């Protein structure tokens, strides 16, 4: 379902918009192993397989796996 954003030509597709923009923060993500240690030491951001960019600072064991990362990882391993 698309709707106008009021007097502009921009359309927002409500069916494709994420339910919550912060959903990526609720998951553990796959990241290249060689990026993890420099990120931990220097605080540099990493990019997950799903595209999320952030500086890891939480225990990934406490969160479920990102379904997008898992799907991409499984396809790469196949």
mmCIF file of the N, C-alpha and C atoms, coordinates in Angstrom:
data_MODEL
# 
_entry.id   MODEL 
# 
loop_
_atom_site.group_PDB 
_atom_site.id 
_atom_site.type_symbol 
_atom_site.label_atom_id 
_atom_site.label_alt_id 
_atom_site.label_comp_id 
_atom_site.label_asym_id 
_atom_site.label_entity_id 
_atom_site.label_seq_id 
_atom_site.pdbx_PDB_ins_code 
_atom_site.Cartn_x 
_atom_site.Cartn_y 
_atom_site.Cartn_z 
_atom_site.occupancy 
_atom_site.B_iso_or_equiv 
_atom_site.pdbx_formal_charge 
_atom_site.auth_seq_id 
_atom_site.auth_comp_id 
_atom_site.auth_asym_id 
_atom_site.auth_atom_id 
_atom_site.pdbx_PDB_model_num 
ATOM 1   N N  . UNK A 1 1  ? 0.843  -1.174  0.000  1.00 0.00 ? 1  UNK A N  1 
ATOM 2   C CA . UNK A 1 1  ? 0.000  0.000   0.000  1.00 0.00 ? 1  UNK A CA 1 
ATOM 3   C C  . UNK A 1 1  ? 0.883  1.230   0.000  1.00 0.00 ? 1  UNK A C  1 
ATOM 4   N N  . UNK A 1 2  ? 0.701  2.115   -0.960 1.00 0.00 ? 2  UNK A N  1 
ATOM 5   C CA . UNK A 1 2  ? 1.478  3.341   -1.041 1.00 0.00 ? 2  UNK A CA 1 
ATOM 6   C C  . UNK A 1 2  ? 0.591  4.509   -0.690 1.00 0.00 ? 2  UNK A C  1 
ATOM 7   N N  . UNK A 1 3  ? 1.232  5.543   -0.156 1.00 0.00 ? 3  UNK A N  1 
ATOM 8   C CA . UNK A 1 3  ? 0.468  6.744   0.162  1.00 0.00 ? 3  UNK A CA 1 
ATOM 9   C C  . UNK A 1 3  ? 1.317  7.964   -0.107 1.00 0.00 ? 3  UNK A C  1 
ATOM 10  N N  . UNK A 1 4  ? 0.670  9.060   -0.393 1.00 0.00 ? 4  UNK A N  1 
ATOM 11  C CA . UNK A 1 4  ? 1.382  10.305  -0.635 1.00 0.00 ? 4  UNK A CA 1 
ATOM 12  C C  . UNK A 1 4  ? 1.819  10.890  0.693  1.00 0.00 ? 4  UNK A C  1 
ATOM 13  N N  . UNK A 1 5  ? 2.932  11.621  0.684  1.00 0.00 ? 5  UNK A N  1 
ATOM 14  C CA . UNK A 1 5  ? 3.415  12.246  1.906  1.00 0.00 ? 5  UNK A CA 1 
ATOM 15  C C  . UNK A 1 5  ? 2.970  13.702  1.954  1.00 0.00 ? 5  UNK A C  1 
ATOM 16  N N  . UNK A 1 6  ? 1.851  14.007  1.426  1.00 0.00 ? 6  UNK A N  1 
ATOM 17  C CA . UNK A 1 6  ? 1.261  15.328  1.466  1.00 0.00 ? 6  UNK A CA 1 
ATOM 18  C C  . UNK A 1 6  ? 1.776  16.212  0.359  1.00 0.00 ? 6  UNK A C  1 
ATOM 19  N N  . UNK A 1 7  ? 1.381  16.877  -0.472 1.00 0.00 ? 7  UNK A N  1 
ATOM 20  C CA . UNK A 1 7  ? 1.750  17.767  -1.515 1.00 0.00 ? 7  UNK A CA 1 
ATOM 21  C C  . UNK A 1 7  ? 3.055  17.491  -2.276 1.00 0.00 ? 7  UNK A C  1 
ATOM 22  N N  . UNK A 1 8  ? 3.781  16.432  -1.973 1.00 0.00 ? 8  UNK A N  1 
ATOM 23  C CA . UNK A 1 8  ? 5.012  16.144  -2.709 1.00 0.00 ? 8  UNK A CA 1 
ATOM 24  C C  . UNK A 1 8  ? 4.805  14.974  -3.647 1.00 0.00 ? 8  UNK A C  1 
ATOM 25  N N  . UNK A 1 9  ? 5.813  14.699  -4.449 1.00 0.00 ? 9  UNK A N  1 
ATOM 26  C CA . UNK A 1 9  ? 5.749  13.561  -5.358 1.00 0.00 ? 9  UNK A CA 1 
ATOM 27  C C  . UNK A 1 9  ? 6.339  12.296  -4.734 1.00 0.00 ? 9  UNK A C  1 
ATOM 28  N N  . UNK A 1 10 ? 6.738  12.362  -3.485 1.00 0.00 ? 10 UNK A N  1 
ATOM 29  C CA . UNK A 1 10 ? 7.342  11.215  -2.815 1.00 0.00 ? 10 UNK A CA 1 
ATOM 30  C C  . UNK A 1 10 ? 6.271  10.247  -2.341 1.00 0.00 ? 10 UNK A C  1 
ATOM 31  N N  . UNK A 1 11 ? 6.507  8.961   -2.584 1.00 0.00 ? 11 UNK A N  1 
ATOM 32  C CA . UNK A 1 11 ? 5.604  7.926   -2.115 1.00 0.00 ? 11 UNK A CA 1 
ATOM 33  C C  . UNK A 1 11 ? 6.326  7.049   -1.111 1.00 0.00 ? 11 UNK A C  1 
ATOM 34  N N  . UNK A 1 12 ? 5.642  6.612   -0.097 1.00 0.00 ? 12 UNK A N  1 
ATOM 35  C CA . UNK A 1 12 ? 6.178  5.677   0.879  1.00 0.00 ? 12 UNK A CA 1 
ATOM 36  C C  . UNK A 1 12 ? 5.425  4.378   0.718  1.00 0.00 ? 12 UNK A C  1 
ATOM 37  N N  . UNK A 1 13 ? 6.137  3.314   0.464  1.00 0.00 ? 13 UNK A N  1 
ATOM 38  C CA . UNK A 1 13 ? 5.509  1.999   0.316  1.00 0.00 ? 13 UNK A CA 1 
ATOM 39  C C  . UNK A 1 13 ? 5.465  1.352   1.694  1.00 0.00 ? 13 UNK A C  1 
ATOM 40  N N  . UNK A 1 14 ? 4.334  1.376   2.323  1.00 0.00 ? 14 UNK A N  1 
ATOM 41  C CA . UNK A 1 14 ? 4.178  0.861   3.683  1.00 0.00 ? 14 UNK A CA 1 
ATOM 42  C C  . UNK A 1 14 ? 4.426  -0.645  3.772  1.00 0.00 ? 14 UNK A C  1 
ATOM 43  N N  . UNK A 1 15 ? 4.213  -1.377  2.674  1.00 0.00 ? 15 UNK A N  1 
ATOM 44  C CA . UNK A 1 15 ? 4.432  -2.821  2.696  1.00 0.00 ? 15 UNK A CA 1 
ATOM 45  C C  . UNK A 1 15 ? 5.921  -3.162  2.730  1.00 0.00 ? 15 UNK A C  1 
ATOM 46  N N  . UNK A 1 16 ? 6.785  -2.268  2.230  1.00 0.00 ? 16 UNK A N  1 
ATOM 47  C CA . UNK A 1 16 ? 8.210  -2.540  2.182  1.00 0.00 ? 16 UNK A CA 1 
ATOM 48  C C  . UNK A 1 16 ? 8.984  -1.877  3.317  1.00 0.00 ? 16 UNK A C  1 
ATOM 49  N N  . UNK A 1 17 ? 8.390  -0.913  3.990  1.00 0.00 ? 17 UNK A N  1 
ATOM 50  C CA . UNK A 1 17 ? 9.076  -0.226  5.079  1.00 0.00 ? 17 UNK A CA 1 
ATOM 51  C C  . UNK A 1 17 ? 9.241  -1.174  6.261  1.00 0.00 ? 17 UNK A C  1 
ATOM 52  N N  . UNK A 1 18 ? 10.415 -1.158  6.917  1.00 0.00 ? 18 UNK A N  1 
ATOM 53  C CA . UNK A 1 18 ? 10.601 -2.033  8.076  1.00 0.00 ? 18 UNK A CA 1 
ATOM 54  C C  . UNK A 1 18 ? 9.621  -1.690  9.189  1.00 0.00 ? 18 UNK A C  1 
ATOM 55  N N  . UNK A 1 19 ? 9.229  -2.700  9.945  1.00 0.00 ? 19 UNK A N  1 
ATOM 56  C CA . UNK A 1 19 ? 8.284  -2.492  11.044 1.00 0.00 ? 19 UNK A CA 1 
ATOM 57  C C  . UNK A 1 19 ? 8.887  -1.559  12.079 1.00 0.00 ? 19 UNK A C  1 
ATOM 58  N N  . UNK A 1 20 ? 10.161 -1.690  12.312 1.00 0.00 ? 20 UNK A N  1 
ATOM 59  C CA . UNK A 1 20 ? 10.847 -0.865  13.297 1.00 0.00 ? 20 UNK A CA 1 
ATOM 60  C C  . UNK A 1 20 ? 12.263 -0.640  12.781 1.00 0.00 ? 20 UNK A C  1 
ATOM 61  N N  . UNK A 1 21 ? 12.651 0.604   12.499 1.00 0.00 ? 21 UNK A N  1 
ATOM 62  C CA . UNK A 1 21 ? 13.975 0.852   11.950 1.00 0.00 ? 21 UNK A CA 1 
ATOM 63  C C  . UNK A 1 21 ? 15.112 0.331   12.834 1.00 0.00 ? 21 UNK A C  1 
ATOM 64  N N  . UNK A 1 22 ? 14.867 0.105   14.106 1.00 0.00 ? 22 UNK A N  1 
ATOM 65  C CA . UNK A 1 22 ? 15.896 -0.392  15.014 1.00 0.00 ? 22 UNK A CA 1 
ATOM 66  C C  . UNK A 1 22 ? 15.953 -1.898  15.110 1.00 0.00 ? 22 UNK A C  1 
ATOM 67  N N  . UNK A 1 23 ? 15.215 -2.612  14.245 1.00 0.00 ? 23 UNK A N  1 
ATOM 68  C CA . UNK A 1 23 ? 15.189 -4.070  14.322 1.00 0.00 ? 23 UNK A CA 1 
ATOM 69  C C  . UNK A 1 23 ? 16.573 -4.692  14.200 1.00 0.00 ? 23 UNK A C  1 
ATOM 70  N N  . UNK A 1 24 ? 17.483 -4.090  13.410 1.00 0.00 ? 24 UNK A N  1 
ATOM 71  C CA . UNK A 1 24 ? 18.825 -4.646  13.256 1.00 0.00 ? 24 UNK A CA 1 
ATOM 72  C C  . UNK A 1 24 ? 19.584 -4.655  14.580 1.00 0.00 ? 24 UNK A C  1 
ATOM 73  N N  . UNK A 1 25 ? 19.219 -3.778  15.498 1.00 0.00 ? 25 UNK A N  1 
ATOM 74  C CA . UNK A 1 25 ? 19.899 -3.718  16.788 1.00 0.00 ? 25 UNK A CA 1 
ATOM 75  C C  . UNK A 1 25 ? 19.490 -4.855  17.714 1.00 0.00 ? 25 UNK A C  1 
ATOM 76  N N  . UNK A 1 26 ? 18.492 -5.598  17.352 1.00 0.00 ? 26 UNK A N  1 
ATOM 77  C CA . UNK A 1 26 ? 17.989 -6.677  18.195 1.00 0.00 ? 26 UNK A CA 1 
ATOM 78  C C  . UNK A 1 26 ? 18.544 -8.042  17.795 1.00 0.00 ? 26 UNK A C  1 
ATOM 79  N N  . UNK A 1 27 ? 19.499 -8.055  16.879 1.00 0.00 ? 27 UNK A N  1 
ATOM 80  C CA . UNK A 1 27 ? 20.051 -9.300  16.362 1.00 0.00 ? 27 UNK A CA 1 
ATOM 81  C C  . UNK A 1 27 ? 21.566 -9.326  16.471 1.00 0.00 ? 27 UNK A C  1 
ATOM 82  N N  . UNK A 1 28 ? 22.111 -10.537 16.452 1.00 0.00 ? 28 UNK A N  1 
ATOM 83  C CA . UNK A 1 28 ? 23.541 -10.740 16.229 1.00 0.00 ? 28 UNK A CA 1 
ATOM 84  C C  . UNK A 1 28 ? 23.726 -10.819 14.722 1.00 0.00 ? 28 UNK A C  1 
ATOM 85  N N  . UNK A 1 29 ? 24.879 -10.345 14.242 1.00 0.00 ? 29 UNK A N  1 
ATOM 86  C CA . UNK A 1 29 ? 25.116 -10.287 12.806 1.00 0.00 ? 29 UNK A CA 1 
ATOM 87  C C  . UNK A 1 29 ? 26.409 -11.000 12.444 1.00 0.00 ? 29 UNK A C  1 
ATOM 88  N N  . UNK A 1 30 ? 26.473 -11.505 11.205 1.00 0.00 ? 30 UNK A N  1 
ATOM 89  C CA . UNK A 1 30 ? 27.702 -12.082 10.676 1.00 0.00 ? 30 UNK A CA 1 
ATOM 90  C C  . UNK A 1 30 ? 28.590 -10.948 10.174 1.00 0.00 ? 30 UNK A C  1 
ATOM 91  N N  . UNK A 1 31 ? 29.861 -10.987 10.600 1.00 0.00 ? 31 UNK A N  1 
ATOM 92  C CA . UNK A 1 31 ? 30.865 -9.998  10.204 1.00 0.00 ? 31 UNK A CA 1 
ATOM 93  C C  . UNK A 1 31 ? 32.130 -10.768 9.847  1.00 0.00 ? 31 UNK A C  1 
ATOM 94  N N  . UNK A 1 32 ? 32.937 -10.244 8.927  1.00 0.00 ? 32 UNK A N  1 
ATOM 95  C CA . UNK A 1 32 ? 34.214 -10.883 8.604  1.00 0.00 ? 32 UNK A CA 1 
ATOM 96  C C  . UNK A 1 32 ? 35.066 -10.970 9.868  1.00 0.00 ? 32 UNK A C  1 
ATOM 97  N N  . UNK A 1 33 ? 35.654 -12.143 10.100 1.00 0.00 ? 33 UNK A N  1 
ATOM 98  C CA . UNK A 1 33 ? 36.452 -12.367 11.315 1.00 0.00 ? 33 UNK A CA 1 
ATOM 99  C C  . UNK A 1 33 ? 37.598 -11.373 11.445 1.00 0.00 ? 33 UNK A C  1 
ATOM 100 N N  . UNK A 1 34 ? 38.232 -11.028 10.346 1.00 0.00 ? 34 UNK A N  1 
ATOM 101 C CA . UNK A 1 34 ? 39.381 -10.123 10.424 1.00 0.00 ? 34 UNK A CA 1 
ATOM 102 C C  . UNK A 1 34 ? 38.989 -8.680  10.745 1.00 0.00 ? 34 UNK A C  1 
ATOM 103 N N  . UNK A 1 35 ? 37.704 -8.363  10.794 1.00 0.00 ? 35 UNK A N  1 
ATOM 104 C CA . UNK A 1 35 ? 37.245 -7.020  11.154 1.00 0.00 ? 35 UNK A CA 1 
ATOM 105 C C  . UNK A 1 35 ? 36.877 -6.910  12.633 1.00 0.00 ? 35 UNK A C  1 
ATOM 106 N N  . UNK A 1 36 ? 36.684 -8.048  13.293 1.00 0.00 ? 36 UNK A N  1 
ATOM 107 C CA . UNK A 1 36 ? 36.197 -8.025  14.671 1.00 0.00 ? 36 UNK A CA 1 
ATOM 108 C C  . UNK A 1 36 ? 37.229 -7.461  15.635 1.00 0.00 ? 36 UNK A C  1 
ATOM 109 N N  . UNK A 1 37 ? 38.462 -7.960  15.590 1.00 0.00 ? 37 UNK A N  1 
ATOM 110 C CA . UNK A 1 37 ? 39.483 -7.512  16.542 1.00 0.00 ? 37 UNK A CA 1 
ATOM 111 C C  . UNK A 1 37 ? 39.825 -6.030  16.373 1.00 0.00 ? 37 UNK A C  1 
ATOM 112 N N  . UNK A 1 38 ? 40.078 -5.539  15.142 1.00 0.00 ? 38 UNK A N  1 
ATOM 113 C CA . UNK A 1 38 ? 40.341 -4.093  15.007 1.00 0.00 ? 38 UNK A CA 1 
ATOM 114 C C  . UNK A 1 38 ? 39.179 -3.237  15.508 1.00 0.00 ? 38 UNK A C  1 
ATOM 115 N N  . UNK A 1 39 ? 37.962 -3.713  15.304 1.00 0.00 ? 39 UNK A N  1 
ATOM 116 C CA . UNK A 1 39 ? 36.807 -2.962  15.793 1.00 0.00 ? 39 UNK A CA 1 
ATOM 117 C C  . UNK A 1 39 ? 36.812 -2.898  17.314 1.00 0.00 ? 39 UNK A C  1 
ATOM 118 N N  . UNK A 1 40 ? 37.130 -4.029  17.946 1.00 0.00 ? 40 UNK A N  1 
ATOM 119 C CA . UNK A 1 40 ? 37.156 -4.076  19.412 1.00 0.00 ? 40 UNK A CA 1 
ATOM 120 C C  . UNK A 1 40 ? 38.270 -3.188  19.971 1.00 0.00 ? 40 UNK A C  1 
ATOM 121 N N  . UNK A 1 41 ? 39.408 -3.151  19.304 1.00 0.00 ? 41 UNK A N  1 
ATOM 122 C CA . UNK A 1 41 ? 40.554 -2.378  19.797 1.00 0.00 ? 41 UNK A CA 1 
ATOM 123 C C  . UNK A 1 41 ? 40.414 -0.892  19.482 1.00 0.00 ? 41 UNK A C  1 
ATOM 124 N N  . UNK A 1 42 ? 40.070 -0.586  18.240 1.00 0.00 ? 42 UNK A N  1 
ATOM 125 C CA . UNK A 1 42 ? 40.059 0.806   17.775 1.00 0.00 ? 42 UNK A CA 1 
ATOM 126 C C  . UNK A 1 42 ? 38.687 1.459   17.775 1.00 0.00 ? 42 UNK A C  1 
ATOM 127 N N  . UNK A 1 43 ? 37.629 0.663   17.955 1.00 0.00 ? 43 UNK A N  1 
ATOM 128 C CA . UNK A 1 43 ? 36.281 1.218   17.909 1.00 0.00 ? 43 UNK A CA 1 
ATOM 129 C C  . UNK A 1 43 ? 35.836 1.560   16.505 1.00 0.00 ? 43 UNK A C  1 
ATOM 130 N N  . UNK A 1 44 ? 36.430 0.901   15.507 1.00 0.00 ? 44 UNK A N  1 
ATOM 131 C CA . UNK A 1 44 ? 36.043 1.169   14.120 1.00 0.00 ? 44 UNK A CA 1 
ATOM 132 C C  . UNK A 1 44 ? 34.781 0.388   13.762 1.00 0.00 ? 44 UNK A C  1 
ATOM 133 N N  . UNK A 1 45 ? 33.933 0.954   12.941 1.00 0.00 ? 45 UNK A N  1 
ATOM 134 C CA . UNK A 1 45 ? 32.696 0.261   12.547 1.00 0.00 ? 45 UNK A CA 1 
ATOM 135 C C  . UNK A 1 45 ? 32.979 -0.949  11.664 1.00 0.00 ? 45 UNK A C  1 
ATOM 136 N N  . UNK A 1 46 ? 32.061 -1.896  11.703 1.00 0.00 ? 46 UNK A N  1 
ATOM 137 C CA . UNK A 1 46 ? 32.104 -3.081  10.854 1.00 0.00 ? 46 UNK A CA 1 
ATOM 138 C C  . UNK A 1 46 ? 30.824 -3.117  10.032 1.00 0.00 ? 46 UNK A C  1 
ATOM 139 N N  . UNK A 1 47 ? 30.859 -3.902  8.925  1.00 0.00 ? 47 UNK A N  1 
ATOM 140 C CA . UNK A 1 47 ? 29.666 -4.058  8.094  1.00 0.00 ? 47 UNK A CA 1 
ATOM 141 C C  . UNK A 1 47 ? 29.244 -5.519  8.140  1.00 0.00 ? 47 UNK A C  1 
ATOM 142 N N  . UNK A 1 48 ? 27.996 -5.751  8.521  1.00 0.00 ? 48 UNK A N  1 
ATOM 143 C CA . UNK A 1 48 ? 27.444 -7.100  8.557  1.00 0.00 ? 48 UNK A CA 1 
ATOM 144 C C  . UNK A 1 48 ? 27.072 -7.533  7.144  1.00 0.00 ? 48 UNK A C  1 
ATOM 145 N N  . UNK A 1 49 ? 26.868 -8.829  6.968  1.00 0.00 ? 49 UNK A N  1 
ATOM 146 C CA . UNK A 1 49 ? 26.455 -9.338  5.658  1.00 0.00 ? 49 UNK A CA 1 
ATOM 147 C C  . UNK A 1 49 ? 25.173 -8.680  5.174  1.00 0.00 ? 49 UNK A C  1 
ATOM 148 N N  . UNK A 1 50 ? 24.280 -8.332  6.101  1.00 0.00 ? 50 UNK A N  1 
ATOM 149 C CA . UNK A 1 50 ? 23.003 -7.724  5.731  1.00 0.00 ? 50 UNK A CA 1 
ATOM 150 C C  . UNK A 1 50 ? 23.133 -6.237  5.398  1.00 0.00 ? 50 UNK A C  1 
ATOM 151 N N  . UNK A 1 51 ? 24.321 -5.662  5.639  1.00 0.00 ? 51 UNK A N  1 
ATOM 152 C CA . UNK A 1 51 ? 24.539 -4.254  5.323  1.00 0.00 ? 51 UNK A CA 1 
ATOM 153 C C  . UNK A 1 51 ? 24.575 -3.333  6.522  1.00 0.00 ? 51 UNK A C  1 
ATOM 154 N N  . UNK A 1 52 ? 24.193 -3.811  7.693  1.00 0.00 ? 52 UNK A N  1 
ATOM 155 C CA . UNK A 1 52 ? 24.221 -2.965  8.894  1.00 0.00 ? 52 UNK A CA 1 
ATOM 156 C C  . UNK A 1 52 ? 25.655 -2.569  9.194  1.00 0.00 ? 52 UNK A C  1 
ATOM 157 N N  . UNK A 1 53 ? 25.885 -1.290  9.482  1.00 0.00 ? 53 UNK A N  1 
ATOM 158 C CA . UNK A 1 53 ? 27.193 -0.780  9.859  1.00 0.00 ? 53 UNK A CA 1 
ATOM 159 C C  . UNK A 1 53 ? 27.084 -0.258  11.286 1.00 0.00 ? 53 UNK A C  1 
ATOM 160 N N  . UNK A 1 54 ? 27.978 -0.728  12.154 1.00 0.00 ? 54 UNK A N  1 
ATOM 161 C CA . UNK A 1 54 ? 27.954 -0.317  13.552 1.00 0.00 ? 54 UNK A CA 1 
ATOM 162 C C  . UNK A 1 54 ? 29.256 -0.714  14.224 1.00 0.00 ? 54 UNK A C  1 
ATOM 163 N N  . UNK A 1 55 ? 29.457 -0.203  15.439 1.00 0.00 ? 55 UNK A N  1 
ATOM 164 C CA . UNK A 1 55 ? 30.589 -0.603  16.262 1.00 0.00 ? 55 UNK A CA 1 
ATOM 165 C C  . UNK A 1 55 ? 30.047 -1.596  17.284 1.00 0.00 ? 55 UNK A C  1 
ATOM 166 N N  . UNK A 1 56 ? 30.432 -2.870  17.172 1.00 0.00 ? 56 UNK A N  1 
ATOM 167 C CA . UNK A 1 56 ? 29.921 -3.884  18.106 1.00 0.00 ? 56 UNK A CA 1 
ATOM 168 C C  . UNK A 1 56 ? 30.340 -3.552  19.538 1.00 0.00 ? 56 UNK A C  1 
ATOM 169 N N  . UNK A 1 57 ? 29.371 -3.624  20.437 1.00 0.00 ? 57 UNK A N  1 
ATOM 170 C CA . UNK A 1 57 ? 29.681 -3.378  21.842 1.00 0.00 ? 57 UNK A CA 1 
ATOM 171 C C  . UNK A 1 57 ? 28.809 -4.220  22.774 1.00 0.00 ? 57 UNK A C  1 
ATOM 172 N N  . UNK A 1 58 ? 28.129 -5.202  22.236 1.00 0.00 ? 58 UNK A N  1 
ATOM 173 C CA . UNK A 1 58 ? 27.270 -6.071  23.038 1.00 0.00 ? 58 UNK A CA 1 
ATOM 174 C C  . UNK A 1 58 ? 27.657 -7.522  22.823 1.00 0.00 ? 58 UNK A C  1 
ATOM 175 N N  . UNK A 1 59 ? 27.307 -8.357  23.765 1.00 0.00 ? 59 UNK A N  1 
ATOM 176 C CA . UNK A 1 59 ? 27.575 -9.784  23.664 1.00 0.00 ? 59 UNK A CA 1 
ATOM 177 C C  . UNK A 1 59 ? 26.626 -10.395 22.635 1.00 0.00 ? 59 UNK A C  1 
ATOM 178 N N  . UNK A 1 60 ? 27.129 -10.878 21.494 1.00 0.00 ? 60 UNK A N  1 
ATOM 179 C CA . UNK A 1 60 ? 26.252 -11.413 20.457 1.00 0.00 ? 60 UNK A CA 1 
ATOM 180 C C  . UNK A 1 60 ? 25.513 -12.678 20.891 1.00 0.00 ? 60 UNK A C  1 
ATOM 181 N N  . UNK A 1 61 ? 26.003 -13.346 21.922 1.00 0.00 ? 61 UNK A N  1 
ATOM 182 C CA . UNK A 1 61 ? 25.343 -14.561 22.406 1.00 0.00 ? 61 UNK A CA 1 
ATOM 183 C C  . UNK A 1 61 ? 23.973 -14.266 23.026 1.00 0.00 ? 61 UNK A C  1 
ATOM 184 N N  . UNK A 1 62 ? 23.720 -13.014 23.373 1.00 0.00 ? 62 UNK A N  1 
ATOM 185 C CA . UNK A 1 62 ? 22.467 -12.638 24.040 1.00 0.00 ? 62 UNK A CA 1 
ATOM 186 C C  . UNK A 1 62 ? 21.339 -12.301 23.064 1.00 0.00 ? 62 UNK A C  1 
ATOM 187 N N  . UNK A 1 63 ? 21.627 -12.356 21.757 1.00 0.00 ? 63 UNK A N  1 
ATOM 188 C CA . UNK A 1 63 ? 20.640 -11.948 20.763 1.00 0.00 ? 63 UNK A CA 1 
ATOM 189 C C  . UNK A 1 63 ? 20.451 -13.041 19.722 1.00 0.00 ? 63 UNK A C  1 
ATOM 190 N N  . UNK A 1 64 ? 19.274 -13.137 19.128 1.00 0.00 ? 64 UNK A N  1 
ATOM 191 C CA . UNK A 1 64 ? 19.064 -14.111 18.046 1.00 0.00 ? 64 UNK A CA 1 
ATOM 192 C C  . UNK A 1 64 ? 19.818 -13.666 16.789 1.00 0.00 ? 64 UNK A C  1 
ATOM 193 N N  . UNK A 1 65 ? 20.096 -14.619 15.922 1.00 0.00 ? 65 UNK A N  1 
ATOM 194 C CA . UNK A 1 65 ? 20.815 -14.331 14.681 1.00 0.00 ? 65 UNK A CA 1 
ATOM 195 C C  . UNK A 1 65 ? 19.932 -13.538 13.721 1.00 0.00 ? 65 UNK A C  1 
ATOM 196 N N  . UNK A 1 66 ? 20.526 -12.559 13.083 1.00 0.00 ? 66 UNK A N  1 
ATOM 197 C CA . UNK A 1 66 ? 19.835 -11.761 12.068 1.00 0.00 ? 66 UNK A CA 1 
ATOM 198 C C  . UNK A 1 66 ? 19.399 -12.694 10.933 1.00 0.00 ? 66 UNK A C  1 
ATOM 199 N N  . UNK A 1 67 ? 18.120 -12.741 10.603 1.00 0.00 ? 67 UNK A N  1 
ATOM 200 C CA . UNK A 1 67 ? 17.666 -13.644 9.540  1.00 0.00 ? 67 UNK A CA 1 
ATOM 201 C C  . UNK A 1 67 ? 18.265 -13.302 8.175  1.00 0.00 ? 67 UNK A C  1 
ATOM 202 N N  . UNK A 1 68 ? 18.500 -12.025 7.898  1.00 0.00 ? 68 UNK A N  1 
ATOM 203 C CA . UNK A 1 68 ? 19.103 -11.643 6.613  1.00 0.00 ? 68 UNK A CA 1 
ATOM 204 C C  . UNK A 1 68 ? 20.549 -12.116 6.538  1.00 0.00 ? 68 UNK A C  1 
ATOM 205 N N  . UNK A 1 69 ? 21.310 -11.911 7.612  1.00 0.00 ? 69 UNK A N  1 
ATOM 206 C CA . UNK A 1 69 ? 22.702 -12.375 7.641  1.00 0.00 ? 69 UNK A CA 1 
ATOM 207 C C  . UNK A 1 69 ? 22.760 -13.888 7.490  1.00 0.00 ? 69 UNK A C  1 
ATOM 208 N N  . UNK A 1 70 ? 21.891 -14.592 8.195  1.00 0.00 ? 70 UNK A N  1 
ATOM 209 C CA . UNK A 1 70 ? 21.891 -16.053 8.144  1.00 0.00 ? 70 UNK A CA 1 
ATOM 210 C C  . UNK A 1 70 ? 21.594 -16.548 6.739  1.00 0.00 ? 70 UNK A C  1 
ATOM 211 N N  . UNK A 1 71 ? 20.616 -15.942 6.087  1.00 0.00 ? 71 UNK A N  1 
ATOM 212 C CA . UNK A 1 71 ? 20.255 -16.339 4.726  1.00 0.00 ? 71 UNK A CA 1 
ATOM 213 C C  . UNK A 1 71 ? 21.431 -16.126 3.767  1.00 0.00 ? 71 UNK A C  1 
ATOM 214 N N  . UNK A 1 72 ? 22.100 -14.984 3.882  1.00 0.00 ? 72 UNK A N  1 
ATOM 215 C CA . UNK A 1 72 ? 23.240 -14.687 3.024  1.00 0.00 ? 72 UNK A CA 1 
ATOM 216 C C  . UNK A 1 72 ? 24.386 -15.644 3.325  1.00 0.00 ? 72 UNK A C  1 
ATOM 217 N N  . UNK A 1 73 ? 24.668 -15.867 4.599  1.00 0.00 ? 73 UNK A N  1 
ATOM 218 C CA . UNK A 1 73 ? 25.744 -16.775 5.006  1.00 0.00 ? 73 UNK A CA 1 
ATOM 219 C C  . UNK A 1 73 ? 25.497 -18.183 4.481  1.00 0.00 ? 73 UNK A C  1 
ATOM 220 N N  . UNK A 1 74 ? 24.279 -18.682 4.670  1.00 0.00 ? 74 UNK A N  1 
ATOM 221 C CA . UNK A 1 74 ? 23.934 -20.029 4.185  1.00 0.00 ? 74 UNK A CA 1 
ATOM 222 C C  . UNK A 1 74 ? 24.102 -20.135 2.680  1.00 0.00 ? 74 UNK A C  1 
ATOM 223 N N  . UNK A 1 75 ? 23.729 -19.099 1.944  1.00 0.00 ? 75 UNK A N  1 
ATOM 224 C CA . UNK A 1 75 ? 23.871 -19.116 0.487  1.00 0.00 ? 75 UNK A CA 1 
ATOM 225 C C  . UNK A 1 75 ? 25.356 -19.116 0.088  1.00 0.00 ? 75 UNK A C  1 
ATOM 226 N N  . UNK A 1 76 ? 26.188 -18.382 0.834  1.00 0.00 ? 76 UNK A N  1 
ATOM 227 C CA . UNK A 1 76 ? 27.615 -18.351 0.543  1.00 0.00 ? 76 UNK A CA 1 
ATOM 228 C C  . UNK A 1 76 ? 28.279 -19.702 0.837  1.00 0.00 ? 76 UNK A C  1 
ATOM 229 N N  . UNK A 1 77 ? 27.790 -20.397 1.850  1.00 0.00 ? 77 UNK A N  1 
ATOM 230 C CA . UNK A 1 77 ? 28.374 -21.660 2.254  1.00 0.00 ? 77 UNK A CA 1 
ATOM 231 C C  . UNK A 1 77 ? 27.897 -22.835 1.392  1.00 0.00 ? 77 UNK A C  1 
ATOM 232 N N  . UNK A 1 78 ? 26.816 -22.626 0.649  1.00 0.00 ? 78 UNK A N  1 
ATOM 233 C CA . UNK A 1 78 ? 26.243 -23.704 -0.188 1.00 0.00 ? 78 UNK A CA 1 
ATOM 234 C C  . UNK A 1 78 ? 27.089 -23.977 -1.406 1.00 0.00 ? 78 UNK A C  1 
# 
